[in-house]
């Protein structure tokens, strides 16, 4: 497996676990700030990688997630709304991880 894709899938796995944990457990506020930093940084990184690959729709999708989770100018929502957002982003990251893994396997074989 391509080393870059493998590290990207590990990064996505960490984000997925963090998002699902945040959706199901009530944590102190600083943990949610750390979650914002993790998701924003990962999404900005993935957006940059998609930009270099000239995959414009994915650039916008990951950039939108980075903006939603940015810790500098936070988006304010109620806790139930954030649960929905966290689960939807976990689903999106899971779908992207599966898609990129399948695309890599098809290129190899």
Secondary structure by P-SEA (a helix, b strand, c coil): ccaaaaaaaaaaaaaaaaaaaaacccccaaaaaaaaaaaaaaaaaaaaaaaaacaaaaaaaaaaaaaaacccbbbbbcaaaaaaaaaaaaaaaaaaaaaaaaaaaaaac
